[in-house]
């Protein structure tokens, strides 16, 4: 059955061309309130439209509503009163390396193991108070799904003004940067999925999820 997204519900059966192959089933099931994981092209188009709507805020201009890399990624959306207010994309590094833009991040970051690395990208957040208020549960869900998919490290490219927000959640600088064809110079950040000490030092809200998985 197809469910109307405008009412706050979503398509329950993935469209055939959304490639969930390789993603553990548990990683594709949201557990955070107000967060859902895109499972249809219709939902994906809404997430992509949110990115386009927020071009001026994030400094990027995406000509395509849906990018090819979206089809093999997990796209997360946070909703408030049935309206999408934030979105994040999680992509396996082994897929990201073939993407025109994410490949630049992989080239700059040089992860030791593509199979256990993830890329967080396409972050779009509506202005306060609604968007930022849901960023923590959104990132909690991304972190949990990455864990369930076997990630040991996550990578992110961020413009300098956005770095403090991610640093407060446990991301660290790699000391590397690159020139994004649309966003200009961006910093490469990394997130060690199993580094509890780093999470404690930053008092990251993600520590609660890490404790669930690592138990120490």
Buried (B, 14 or more C-beta within 10 A) or exposed (E): EEEEBEEBEBBEEBBEEBBBEEBEEEBBEBEBEBBBBBBBBBBBBBBBBBBBEBEEEBBBEBEEBBBEBBBBBBBBBBBBEEEBBBBBBBBBBBBBBEBEBBBBBBEBBEBEEEEBBBBBBBBBBBEEEBBBBBBBBBBBBBBBBBBBBEBBBBBBBBBEEBBEBBBEBBBBBBEBBBEBEBBEEBBBBBBBBBBBEBBEEBEBBBBEBBEEEBEE
